[in-house]
Amino acid sequence: MSIWEVILAFVVVVLMLVALLANVLVLMCFLYSADIRKQVPGLFILNLTFCNLLMTVSNMPLTLAGIIYKSQPGGDQICHIVGFLETFLTTNSMLSMAALSIDRWIAVVFPLSYHSKMRYRDAALILSYTWLHSVSFPIVAASLSWVGFHHLYASCTLYNKRPEDRTQFVIFTGVFHTLSFLLSLIVLCFTYLKVLKVARFHCKRIDVITMQTLVLLVDIHPSVRERCLEEQKRRRQRATKKISTFIGTFILCFTPYVITRLVELSSVVHISSHWGIISKCLAYSKVVSDPFVYSLLRHQYKKTWKDIINKILKRSSINSSALTGKSHNRNILQRNE
């Protein structure tokens, strides 16, 4: 193995470990907190976490083996199953992010009618469409034998080995990325920019009220006035940062891989295998970032996983105290004897 391959293998191992830990923690929070389970967005986050976990335990280990051994890991049947899962899970994850953005858009733009427009039944219908949409492409690819080990990405993924099917495969790949990546990106941009517009409007209203209050309070201390102005600035930046994170991580992680897949269809441009694996690692990094972007950094999830950790530590401290007390009593009995 070259130094580049060692580095890429190390990156995949780190991504795999962090993704496994973070997504398991999100799942634990969902199972532990009844409040999270009651919320409609929890269904979308649960579906996204399921996709991320399955991607972590199925696709990432085989990509690691492909980088190390530079050949197809396992037999053709295993590779076909993993390639099928890769196409299904990637599409499902993208559509789940789009569903979360639609939920936020309805909650912010139509707050009074949110509970009537986004119920559990509506979320289940959206998830049903997500699964149907996601499974249709890998079924077509598997039926046409367009799934296999691709050396450029060291992964089991969409791959056409027959030159006579090149035109059909090019059309299929274009339609697939248009209806998965591009569709999800358009939905994300539309919904979150609408949310940002509403958030800025509310910030302006709050800023006007704050400035009027500061003008009326002539005797207010300068430090208090300064803190109010700083809070104003942070409030304006908070929504922009969140929405930039949602859209930015999606573009940063998926765009290089999608563009590489499309450029690869042209026989004119040569793509380095190192770049192919790097673009694949960037796509895998979305599996790592999703738990933090959508769940673990939110107040409700932070409180839940802190409660879980405190409960575990408290239980372990109680057990250790009980063991210490038993050993102490045993020592006293032995002395009396």
N, C-alpha and C positions, 0 to 999 in steps of 0.2 A: 504493500500500500504506500502511495505517495503521501507527502505531508498534507496536501489538500484533502485527500480522502480521509486521512486520520482526523482532520479538523471537522470535516462534514459529518463523519460518523459520531464524533463527540457532540456536535450540535444537535443531531437527531436524538442522541441519548438524553441530553439535557431537556430538550423539548418534550420528549416522551415522559420523563419523570415529573416535570413541572405540570404538564397537562393532566397527567393522571391524578396528582395530588389536588390540584385546583378544582377539577371537575368532580372528583369524589367529595370534596368539601361542599361544593354547591348542592350536590345530591343529598348530603347529610343535612344541610340547612333546610332543604325542601321537605325532607321527611320529619325533621325535628319541629319545625314551626308550623302551627296550624294557620297562622295569619298569612304566611307566604302561600300555602296551599289554597287558601280561599280566593286569592287574587287571580284574575284571568291571565295576566302576563306570565304567571307562574307556569302555566301549561306550555307556553312557547319556550320559556327558559328550560323547562324539563326536557322538552323535545330537543332543543339545541345541545343540552348537556349529554343526553343519550347519544346523539350523533358524534359529539366530541370524544366521549369515552370509547365508543365502538371504533372510531378512527384511530384512537391512541393504541388500543390493544390489538387491532387487526392489521392496519396498513403501515403504521410507523415501524413496528418491529421487522416487517418484511423489507421495507426500504433500507433499514439499517443492515440487514443481511445482504441485500443487493449491492450496497456500497462496499461492504467488506469482501464478499466473494466475487463481485463483478459478474454475476450470472443469476439466473432465475432461482430464487429460493423455493424449495419444495417442488411438487409436481405441477402439471398443467391444471389439474382440477382445483388445487388450492389457489393457484394464481388467478384462475378465472373467477373464483368466488370473491377473492380479495379485490380484484379489479372491478367486479360488479358492485361491491360495497363502497369502493372509493368513489365511483361515479354517483351512486345513490346518496351517500352521506354528504358529499360536498354540495350537491344540489339542495338537499334537505336543509343543510346548515344555512346556506344563502337565503333560501326562502323563509326560514325561521327568523332570520334577522330582519327581513322585509316585513314579516308579520308583526314583530315587535315594534318596528317603526310605525306601522299602521295603527297599532294599539296606542302608542304615545300621541300620534297625531289626533286621533279621536278624543283622547283624554284631555288634551290641551286646547284644541280648537273647538270641540263640542263638549265642554265639561258637564253641562246640564243634562245632556242626553246620552252620556257615555254608558251608563248602566243599562240602558235599553238597546244601545247599538252594539255593545261588546259584552255579551253574556257567555257563559260556559258553552252553550250550544253553538254560538257563533264562532267561538275559538276552536271548538271541535270540528266545525265545518271547514275552517281555514286550514287546520292541521290535516284534515282528510285530503283536501286539495293538494297540500304540500307533499304528502306521501305519494299520492297518485301521480303528480307531476314528476317527482323525483325518481320513482321506480320505472317510469315509462322509457326513459332514455337508456338505462343499463339493460333493460329487457331487449330493446331493439339491438343494442350493440352486441349482447351475448348471442342473440339468435343469428346474427350475421358474422359471428366469430371475430368481432372487432375488440376483443379484450385479451390482453396478454402482457408479458413482461417487456417493458420498454427500457432499453439500456440507457437512453438519454436521461431518464429520471430515476433509474435504478428502482423502478416501482412496477407493480402490476396495475395497469391502468388501461385506458382506451388506446388501442394500437392496431393498425391495419398492416398485415404482412403480405397481402395479395396486391400486386400492382394493378390488376384489372379492376379492383374496387376503389381505386384512388379517388375518382370523381365523386362517387357516392359517399365515401368517407369524409371528403372535404365538405360536402353539403351538410352531412350529419353533424360534423364538428362545429361548423358555423352556426347552425340552428341551435345546437345544444348550448353553446356559450352565450348566444343571444337571449335564449329563454331562461337561462339560469343566472349567469353573472350580470349581463347587461340589464335584464329586467329587474333584478334585485337592486342593482345600483340606482336605476332610475327611480324606483319606489323609495329607496332610502333618501335620495337627494330631495325628491318632491316633498315627502312627509316631514323630514327633519328641518328643511328650510322653512316650511310653513310653521312648524313649532317654534323655530328661532324668531320668526317674524312676530308671533304672538308674545313670546317671552320678552322681546325688546320693547314691544308696545306697553306691556305691564311694567317693565323697568322704568320707562319714561314717565308713566303715571306716578309711580312711587317716588321717582326723583323729584318731580314737581312738588309733591306733597312734602317731601323731606326739606327741600329748599325753602318752601313757604314757612315751614315750622322753624327752621334755623333763622330765618329773617325775623320772625316774631319773637323768638327767644333771644333778646338782646344780651342778657346777662349770662348766657351759656358760656362755659369754660372753653377756651380755644382747643384744648385736647379732645373734648367731647365732640366739638364741631369737626375736628380733623378725622376722628374715628368714623363719624357719620359719612363724611365724604369718601373715606377709604372703603367703607362698606358699600357705598353706591357704586364705586368702580368695580369691586369684586363681584357684585350682583350682575353688572352688565357683562362681565367676562365669563361668569360661571356657565351660562347657557351656551355661549359660543364654544367654550372648551369642551363641554360634553358632546355637543353635536359634531364638532370637528373630530373628536375621538371616535364616535360611532362611524362616521363616513370615512375618516382617514385610515383607520385600521383595516376597514374593508378593502379600500383601494390599494393600500400599501402591501397587504398580504396576498390578495388574489390577482391583482393586475399583472405583475410580472409573469406569473405562471400562465395566465390565460393568453397573454400576448405571445409568450414562447410557444404555446400549443398552436396558435394560429400561424405564426411565422414558420414553424416547423413544417407546415403543410406545403410551403414553397420549397422546391428543390434548389433554388438559387442561393439561399442564405444558409451558411453552415453554422450550427449552434454547438458550442462546446458542451461536453458532458458535465463539466463542473458547473457551468451556468444552469444547465437543466436541473441538477440536483439542488442548487441554491434556490432556484425558483420554487422547487417542490418544498424545500424547507420553509420558505416564506409562506407558502400556503398552509403548511403545518403549524406555523406560528399563530395563525388565527385560532387554532384549537387551544392554544395557551392563553391568548389574550381575551377570548370571549368570557371566561368565568370572571375575570376582573372588570372588564368593561361593562358587562350587563348585570353582574350579581354581587361579587364579593366586596366591591368598593362602595356599594350602596349602604345606607345607614341601617336598614332593616336586616340585611344579610350580615353586616359587621357585628351587629348586636347578637344575632343568632349564633354565629360561629364562636363568638367570645363566650356566650352562655354555654355552648357545648364544651369548649375547652375548660372553662371554670368547673363545670360539672364533673368532667373526667378527672381534673386535678384534685377536686374536693373528695371524690370517691377514693382516689388513690391515697390521699392523705389520711382519710378515715381508716382505710384498710391497713396502712402502715402504723397508725396509732393503735389500732386493735392488736396487731401483731406484737408491737412493742409492749403493750399492757400484758398480753399473755406471757411473753418471755419474762417480764418482770415478776409476775406472780409465780411462775415456775421456779425462778431463782430463789424467791423467798421460801417456797415449800422445800426446796432442796437444802437450804440453810437450816430450816427447822428440823429436818430429818437428821 
